[in-house]
Amino acid sequence: MPSDDTRALLAARLLKERRAPFILFTGASNQSCSVAAVMAELARQVGVPDSSIRIEPAARNTHENAE
């Protein structure tokens, strides 16, 4: 499975190529902040605007996302 950094950078690339209308980062907290927030910050650092980022910080797995 790709790392969080790899997934965030791939999502940013797909957005820039206009292959995605926005990016949804998911992932619950792992100590001080959510995995989703960390991936979103990386995307911002490579030029993804806030308006193209959605964050869902509570789910810990895909099943919780589906609920």
Buried (B, 14 or more C-beta within 10 A) or exposed (E): EEEBEEBBBEBBEEBEEEEBEEBEBBBBEEEEEBBBBBBBEBBBEEEBEEEBBEBBBEBEEEEEEEE
